């Protein structure tokens, strides 16, 4: 069945992999992203609805979702993939960096889900997938603000799964490990990570791809996943967490 899906951060990286899979599944997809050029490219490539939105701006999120409803119909699926990266020793994290990390990952997720959930409650059906991080399960050096924000996403996911289950809405999170995205390649270019070494250490012998995440997400957004909620679906190449 074709549903209306919203994917934040859907114009690149993991989000774009998810959008491709949802389009392949026949859904009517709206992409919310902060990068105008990437949004335009995604619209041209996939024929989706593209909206330039900062998920930390609640008024902008509300307006964007109203635009989605007008163009595509009530919202039935939301995937929150918008995110930023950052490495910094804990003692050097500024208050602004801390606030921005939480605003994008955790508060942005809150804004998008709170604005969309009434549609799902009215329909008696919905699918929510948040993209968190395996670092929130295991910890990671020099990333306390990122890990804390993603840990909050996992906790929010579990809380909403309990709140919304009686309405026919499932809420799950995918905490990826290392995935081949523009942000990862930027970190590699800056010497912050050895992608080849991490891939070699991964049990399956490679790093992940956005399509790996998209495949799992497409299942969680399907009718077949109606009995799966409140779960952390680790798409991580075999890392035991």
N, C-alpha and C positions, 0 to 999 in steps of 0.2 A: 504494500500500500504506500502511495506517495504521501509524505508528511511534510510539514513546514519545519525546517531546521535552521537554527541560528548558530554560527560558529564564530567565536571571538578569536582574534589573532589568526584568522583563516586565510590570510593572503600570502603566508610564507611558512616554511618549516613544518613542524608537526601539524599546525592548523590546516595548512594547505593539503597535506596528505589526508587528513580527515575529510576535508571538503570533497576531494576527489572521490573518496569511497562513498560518501553520502550521495553525491550526484550519481555515481554508478548504480546505487541502490534505488534510484528513481525519485529521491526526495527533492523538494523545492528548497533550495539553500540560499540563505542570506549570509554574507561574509561581513563581519565587523572588524575593522583593522585601522590602525593609526597611520599606515603608510599609503599615501594616495597612489603612487605609481604601482605599487604591488597590488592594490585593490583593482586598479584599472586593468592590469595584466590578467588577474584572476577572472574578472568579468569577461574579458575577451576570450580567454582560453576555455572557460567552463560554462559560460552563460548564466552565471549566478547573479543574484542581486548583491551589489557591492556598496557598502556604506563606510565612510571614513569617520571613525568614532574613537574617542578616548574613553576607555571603560572606567576610568576614575571619575568621570564627570557624569553624575547621575542624571542631570537634565538632558545631556546629550544621549545617554543610553535610553531614557524614556522616549525621546523623540525618534531615535532610530528604530526602536521596536514598534512604535506606532506606524512608522513607514513600512516596516516589514508586514505588519498586519494588513495595511492598505493594499500592498502590492501582491502578497502571497496568501494571506489568510491568518487565522489564529496560530500561535506558535505552539508546536508540539514537542520539539526536540531542541535542547540547548547544550552545546559543548563549549566549555570555557577554556580556551587555549592561549589567550593573550598573556604575554609575559615578557619580562626583561631579565637580563643576566647581570652578574656582578660578583667579583672576587675582591675581598678586602679583609685583612686581619681584623679580628673582632674589636681590638682597641682603637682601630682607625676608622671604623664605620661612623659616618656623620649622622646626625639626627635626620637631616634631609634625605640621605641615602636610605636609612631605615624606613622612614615614612613613605618614601616613593616605592620601595619594594613591597611593603604591605599594601599600599594603595592599589598597585597594579594587580598583584596576584590575589590578595584576599578580599579587599574591599571591592575591587572590580568584579570579582566573582559574585559577591553578595549583590551588587547593583543589578547585574544582568539576570541573575536567577530570581531575585525578588520581583523584578519588573515583568518577567515572563511567566512565572508560576501560576498566576490567576487564570491564564488561558488553559493551562493543563488541568487545573482543578475543575474548571467549567466543563471541560471535555471528558473528564474521568479517565484520562490517559496522558502519559507524558514520559519522556526520557531525558535525564540529565546526566551528563558525563563531565566531570572536571578533570583537567590535566594537572596533576601534582608533580611529584618527583621522588625517585628512589632515595635521593639525598635526605628527604624528610623522614625516611624510615631508618636510615643508617647513620645520618650525620655526614658532614663534609667539611674539610678544612677551609678556612677563610671565606666561608659562605653562611655565616650565622644568620644574617638578615634574610637571605634567600631560603635557607632551610626552615627558618621560623615561619615565613610566609606560606611556603608550601605545606608545612605541617598544619597550619591553620586551615588550608584548603581541605586536607584530608579530614580534619575534625568537623568542619562545616558539612562536608559530604555525608559523614555518618549521622550527624544530627538531622539533616534534611531527609535522609532515607527513612528515619523513624517518623518524622513529622508528616511526610507526604505519602507513605505507603498506602494508607487507607483510601487515597484518592486515585489509585491506579498509576502512580508516578514512581518510577525507579530512579535512584540516585546512586551513581557509582563513580569511582575515581580510577584513573590510570596513572600510576607513578612510573614513568619511563626511566630507564637508565640512560646511557650515552646514545644519542640519536644524531644522525648526520643532518644537521641543519645549518643555515647561515650563521647563527650565533656560535655553534660549535666551531665552524671553520674560522670564524673571527678569533675565537679564543686560541685556536691552533696557530694562527698567523701571529698572534701576540706572544706566543711561547708559553701560554698558560696551561696547555694540555698536550700530551703526545697521543694523538688519536690512534695511530698504528699500534702503539704499545697497549693501550686500553682495549682495542679490538682483539689483540692477540690473547689478552688475559681473560676475555669474556668466554664463558664455557662454550658457546656456539661458534666461537672463532671469528666474530665480526662485530662491528657496531650496528646499531639498529637504524632503520630508515623510517621516514614519516609514514610510509605505507604500512609498516608493521603496526604502528599505533592506529592508523586509520582502519585497518582490518578489525582490530579488537573493538574499536569504538563503534564501527558499523554494526557489529553483533550486539553490543550493549544498547544500541538505539533501536533494535528490531523488536518485533512482537515475540520472537523466540526467547528473549531475555527477560520476560515478565516476572520470573521468579528469582532474579538476580538483583539484589539491591543492598546498599550499604557496604559494598565490597571494594577492596583494593585489588585491581586486576594488574598484576605486575607484568609488564611487557619489557623484559630486561635481559633477554639472552641467556638466562640461567643463573644470574646472580642470586644467591640465597640471602634473603633479607627477612 
